[in-house]
Amino acid sequence: MFANQVKALLFLLTFSLQEWAGGEEPFPSHCGADEHVYLNAKMAYESDASGFRPNNKSGNILSICADRGSEPISTLAIRYGAIGEIELEYKGNAARKVKIYLERTGPSMANQILFFSIGRRTYYILEGVGLAHGVSFYADEGRRVISYGSSGSELGVDYQHGELEINFYTPSSSMFVRARPLHQ
């Protein structure tokens, strides 16, 4: 009897300490300690030119990080890859613009789109808002999708927002340009 009570007490103490200390592991991110998170997403489903691979748990993370926690911001870093193994990085600033667009997809749904080009490829990041949820990231070359990835749809589990909010209607950061995506 006494042993069971000790086990129960230890369990409660451990649970209480986890809750007091935050209780959860931090969401994986490529953002540095001196950067502010706009978005982190676990890119669970991916495809390339050979086809779609559903349920492919790649371990790749998409992170969008800024130099400030609110607009106007001066730099926006977009990083993609496994933690510690960044495959793609784009640093937007006043000279290297990031294009943004709010695409209405239904009465209560929209995509907030950020996009940029490196060479002949254009990279698109879409976040579903309203009734739509989740993050998609794809590369387009010559108006042909060459790779695609998406998170799940559960906020806080599959993707996460930081404190930075971007105004997709009238951005106050000089590094953003409102433009219609090429795929439309």
C-alpha positions in Angstrom: 0.0 0.0 0.0 2.7 2.5 1.0 4.7 1.7 -2.2 1.7 2.6 -4.4 1.2 5.9 -2.5 4.8 6.8 -3.1 4.5 6.0 -6.8 1.4 8.1 -7.1 3.0 11.0 -5.2 6.1 10.7 -7.5 3.9 10.7 -10.6 2.0 13.8 -9.4 5.3 15.6 -8.5 6.8 14.8 -11.9 3.7 16.0 -13.7 3.5 19.2 -11.6 7.2 19.9 -12.3 6.7 19.4 -16.0 3.7 21.8 -16.0 5.6 24.4 -13.9 8.6 24.2 -16.3 6.5 24.6 -19.4 5.6 20.9 -19.9 6.3 20.8 -23.6 9.3 20.5 -25.8 9.9 23.6 -27.9 8.5 23.5 -31.5 11.3 22.8 -33.9 12.7 25.9 -35.6 15.5 27.2 -37.7 15.1 30.7 -36.1 18.0 31.9 -34.1 17.9 33.3 -30.6 18.1 36.8 -31.9 15.3 36.3 -34.4 11.5 36.5 -34.1 9.3 33.7 -35.4 6.6 34.4 -37.9 5.9 30.7 -38.7 7.3 27.2 -38.1 5.9 24.2 -39.9 6.6 20.4 -39.8 6.6 19.5 -43.5 5.2 16.0 -43.2 4.0 15.3 -46.7 6.3 15.8 -49.7 6.6 15.2 -53.4 9.0 15.9 -56.2 9.0 15.4 -60.0 8.7 11.6 -59.4 5.4 12.0 -57.6 3.6 12.5 -54.3 4.7 10.6 -51.2 1.9 10.7 -48.7 2.7 10.3 -45.0 6.4 10.8 -45.6 7.7 12.0 -42.3 10.8 13.7 -43.7 11.7 15.7 -40.6 11.9 18.9 -42.7 11.0 22.1 -41.0 10.0 25.4 -42.7 10.8 28.4 -40.6 10.2 32.1 -41.3 12.1 34.4 -39.0 12.4 38.2 -38.8 14.7 40.7 -37.2 11.8 42.3 -35.2 8.6 41.0 -33.5 6.3 43.5 -35.3 6.2 45.4 -38.6 8.0 47.2 -40.0 10.7 44.6 -40.3 14.0 44.9 -42.2 14.9 41.2 -42.8 13.0 38.0 -43.2 14.8 34.7 -43.3 13.1 31.7 -44.9 14.8 28.4 -44.1 13.9 24.8 -45.1 15.3 21.5 -44.2 15.9 19.2 -41.2 17.1 20.8 -38.0 20.9 21.4 -38.4 20.7 20.6 -42.1 19.2 23.7 -43.9 18.7 22.8 -47.6 17.3 26.2 -48.7 17.7 29.7 -47.2 16.4 33.0 -48.6 17.1 36.3 -46.8 14.6 39.0 -47.9 15.4 42.7 -47.3 14.9 46.0 -49.0 17.1 44.9 -51.9 15.8 41.3 -52.1 12.1 41.6 -51.9 9.6 39.1 -50.7 6.3 39.2 -52.5 3.0 38.7 -50.6 -0.6 38.2 -51.6 -3.9 37.3 -49.9 -5.8 34.8 -52.1 -9.5 34.3 -51.4 -10.4 30.6 -51.9 -13.9 30.7 -50.6 -16.4 32.7 -48.5 -14.5 32.0 -45.2 -11.2 30.8 -46.5 -8.0 32.3 -47.9 -4.3 31.7 -48.4 -1.7 34.1 -47.1 1.1 33.7 -49.7 4.7 34.7 -49.5 6.9 34.0 -52.5 10.4 34.7 -53.8 12.7 33.6 -56.7 16.1 32.2 -56.8 17.3 31.8 -60.4 14.6 30.3 -62.5 12.7 28.8 -59.6 9.9 30.6 -57.7 9.2 29.3 -54.2 5.7 29.7 -52.7 4.6 29.5 -49.1 0.9 29.3 -48.5 -0.8 29.3 -45.1 -4.5 28.6 -45.0 -6.5 31.0 -42.9 -10.2 31.2 -41.9 -11.7 27.8 -42.3 -8.5 26.6 -44.1 -5.6 25.4 -42.0 -2.0 24.2 -42.7 1.0 25.3 -44.6 2.2 24.4 -48.1 5.6 25.0 -49.6 6.3 24.4 -53.3 8.8 25.2 -56.0 7.8 26.2 -59.5 10.1 26.3 -62.5 8.7 27.5 -65.8 5.1 27.3 -64.4 5.6 23.7 -63.6 5.6 22.5 -60.0 8.8 20.6 -59.3 8.5 19.9 -55.6 5.7 20.2 -53.0 5.4 19.9 -49.3 2.7 20.4 -46.7 2.2 20.3 -43.0 -0.8 18.8 -41.3 -3.7 21.1 -40.4 -3.4 21.2 -36.6 -2.1 24.6 -35.2 0.3 24.0 -32.4 1.1 20.4 -33.5 1.8 20.6 -37.2 2.6 24.3 -37.5 3.1 27.3 -35.2 2.9 31.0 -35.2 5.2 33.4 -33.4 4.6 36.9 -32.3 5.1 38.5 -35.7 2.0 39.3 -37.7 2.3 40.4 -41.3 -0.3 42.7 -42.8 -1.1 41.1 -46.2 -3.3 44.1 -47.2 -1.0 47.0 -46.5 2.4 45.9 -45.3 4.5 48.5 -43.5 7.8 46.8 -44.3 9.7 48.0 -47.3 10.9 44.5 -48.1 7.4 43.3 -49.0 5.8 43.9 -52.4 2.2 43.0 -52.9 2.0 41.0 -56.1 -0.2 38.3 -57.7 1.5 34.9 -57.8 2.6 33.7 -61.2 0.6 30.5 -60.8 -2.7 32.4 -61.0 
